[in-house]
């Protein structure tokens, strides 16, 4: 006994429509997939390929397998840069997210006067290019020509120099916080605006106060948005490059060529011509970023459960 599929038994017009429907989804995602493969997957694969070789003065490139990775794992400069961005992540990200959450809750409360002006003011720094923002803050930090130097001279004070080696990481953290607080505030504020009004009505009937509503309704409802903002912030911290690279000209004694992993890979590649070793460092940092971001995501999922 033979059986035939419904598609085979269908009229030719129906068959052609079903076949067209199968490819319709690929037609929509095709342009994105082409760009994704070209600008993301292909460079990553090429970087991994480069990391498996070493350039020899005699004989050209030589296949060395994982030798570059072993060298990176034992490189004190590389681990010094990793520890530095880890400290930056642990300190700067919670402060920035707290300020963004506080601003979003203030806007959502409805009690803030000139809320539109406040929202634009907090978000505006995100619209400033990172290079311009870093240069602006760099000149503010200047001990001789900047705001800090002018305050010291005018009042006869001896404030800590933001561009000194002791304060440079905090100064960069301040720039990042100024830049991205508004971006994260919009994420939280958008999540707050979609909370069902019935929850607030029920809380009002129960006599819940403002802080109880925040603790029991608002924060649990935007936990997913907080998780997304945390993941983005983790990735951004490990990608730290623009700010220290630009400030290096103003504070050469405080910022080394391996201040962050990205700076280390950049200088190895374009200043030291060590493309293979720089590729290995980039791959390691990519894997480390994925692992940390995944841990943050899993932690947020467990809290939701």
N, C-alpha and C positions, 0 to 999 in steps of 0.2 A: 504494500500500500504506500503510495507516494503522497507527500504533502507539499504544498506550495506556500510561500510566504504571502502575507497580505499585500506587500508591495508589488509582488509579481502579478497578483490577481487584479490589482487596481488598474484603472484606465491609464493610458500613456500620459495624459495631462497631469493626473494625480501623482504618478511616479516622478515626473520631471519636477513637480513642485516640491515633493519630499526631498529629492536629491538637492535641489537648490537650497532648501531650508537647512540641510546639513552643513552646507558651506557658508551660509549667511553669517554665522557667528565668527568664523575665521576671517571673513571679509572685513568685519568690523575691527577685530583685534590684530589683523595682519599688519597694518602700518605701525602700530605700537610695537609688535613683536620684532619687526624688522629693525626699528630704531634701537630697541632694547638689546638685541643681539649685537648690533654694530657698535654701540657706544658703551655698553656695559660688559656683556659676556666676552666679546672678542678681546678687549683690553685686559681683562682679568686673566684669560687663558694665555695671552701673550706675555703678561707679567710673570705668570707661573713658569712658562717656558724659559724666559730669561733667567729666572732664579735658579735653574738647574745647571747653569753654565758659569764659568769664570773666564774673564778675558786675560789671556797670557800675552806678555810682550813678544814672545816668540811662539808662533803656532796658532795665534788667534784664539777664538773661543774654544774652551775645553769643557766637556761634560763632566760635572762633579757630583751630580745627584743632589743629596741633601746637605752638602758641605756648607753652603751659604746659610742654611737654616741653623746648623750647629754653631756656626760662627756667631750668628745673631743672638742665639740663646746664651752664649757666653760673653757677650759684648756688654761691658759695664755702662758704656754711654747709652746704649739702647735701653737698658733697664732703668737707668736714671731718668730718661725721658718718659718712660712708661709710668714710673712711680709719680712723676710730677703731674702728668695728666690725670692719674688716678686720684691724687690729692685734690686737684682742681675739680674733678667730677664730684667727689664726696662733699666738698664744701660749697662750691658755687651753685650746683644744680638745685639742691634743696632750698637755698636762699632765693634763687630766681623763681622757682615754682611757687614758693610760699607768697612772694610778693605778687605774682601773677594771679594766684588764687584769691588773695585778699582784695586785689583790685576788681576782679570779676564779681566777687560777692558784694562788694560795695556798689557796683553798677546794678546788680540784680536786685538789690534791696529796695530800689525805688526812692530812697531817702536822700540820695546824693544830688545836690544842686548842680546845675550845668553839667549833667552827666555826659552829654554829647561832646562837650569840650574836653572833659576829663578822659573819655575814651580815645579821642583823637590824639590827645597829648601823650598818653601812655603808649599808643601804638606808633606814633610818628617816628621814634628812633629806629624802629624796624625798617622803615622806608629809606633810611640813610644807608648808603653803601658802606660795607665793612671797612674799606680802605679809608673813606672820608671820616668815619667815626673814630677809627684808630688814630689817624693823624690829628683830629681835633682834640681827643683826650690826651694824646702824647704831648701836645703843646700846652695843655692845661697842667699836666704833670711836671713840666720842665722846671728844674730848680733855679735856673737863671733867668729864663725868659717867660715862664708860664705863670699861671694863677698861683700855684703853691709858692713859687719863688717870690712873687710880688707880695703875697700875704706875709711871708717871713720877713721881707725887707721893710714893709710898712709898719708892722707891729713889733718888729724886733724879736720874732719868735724863731724857734728852731724845730719846725714840724718835720716829721719823718718824710724822707724823699720817696715819692711813689715809684720812681724809676730805679731805686737802689735794689740790690740783689735780695734784700730781705723782704721787700714789699712788691716786687715786680709781678709775682703771681697773683697777689690780691688786686693789683691794679688792672691786670688783664681780666680778672674775674669781674671787676666792676664794669669794665667796658662791655663784656658779654652780657652781664645782667641788664645793663642799660639798653642794649640792642634788642634782646629777645624776650624781655618781660611782657611787652605789649603783644607779641605774637602768641605767647602761651595764654595771656589773658583772654584773647579772642577765642581760643579753643575752649577754655573753661566757660566763658560767657555764653558761647553758642550752645554748649551742653546744658547750661542752666536754663536757657530759654525754652527748651523742649520738655522740661519736667511737667507732668500733667498738673493742671490747676486743682484737680480734685484732691491731691495730696495736701496742698496748702489749706484747702477748705476744711479737710478733716483735722489737720493740726490746729487750725483756729478754733474749731469746735471743742477740741480737747484742751484748749487753753495753753498750748505750747508757746513758749517765748521765742525770741529771735534766735538765740544761740541753740536752743533745742531743735528748731527747724533746720538750722545749718547742719547740726550734728546728725540728726536722724533722717533728714530728707535730702538736703542738697548734696552733701558730701558723698553719701552712698550712691546717689543717682548719677554723679559725674565721675565715678571711680574709673570707668573706662577711658574717659577723656584724660584723666590724670595719668593713667598708664601710658597712653599714646604720647602725651607731652614728655613723660619721663624717658621713654624710648628715644624720641627725637633728640632730647637733651643729652642722653648718653652718647649717641652717635656723634652729635656735634662736639662734645668734649674730646672724644678721641680723634676728631678731625681738626683740632685746634692748630691753626697755621697762620692765618692772615694777621692777627693781632701781634703775636710775638715777632713774626718776620718783619713787620713794618716798624715796630718799636725798637728793633735791634739797632737801627741806625741812630736812635736817640739814646739808647742805653747799651752800648756794645759790651760793657763789662758785666752786665747783669743777665744778658741773654746770649747763650752760647749757640753754636751751630747745631747742637743736638738738644735744644731746649724742649722740643716736643718730638714724638716719633715722625710726624709728617715733615717737620723741618729737617730732621736727621736724614730721612730718605731723600728729600729734595736736594740737600747740600751734597750728599754722597753722589747723587746722580749727575747734577748739573755743575757742581764745583769740583768734585773729586773724580768724575768720570767712572764711578763704580756702579754701573747700571744694574749689573747682576745682583750685587749685594743689596742695593736699594730696592730691587724688585722683591727680594726675599723678605726684607723688613716690611714692605707694604703688604705682602700676603699674610705675614704673621699678625700684623695689626688689623687686617680685615677679619681674620678668623677670631681674634680676641674681641673685636667690637661686636661681632655676631653673637659670640658666647655670652658676653655681658648683657647685651640687649635681650637675649633670650631668657636669661636668668631674671631680669627685671620683669619681663612679660609673664613668666611663670609665677613670680611672686605676686603680681597683681591678680592673676587668675585664681590663685589659691585664696586670696583675700575676698574675691568676689564669691567664691564657693562658700 
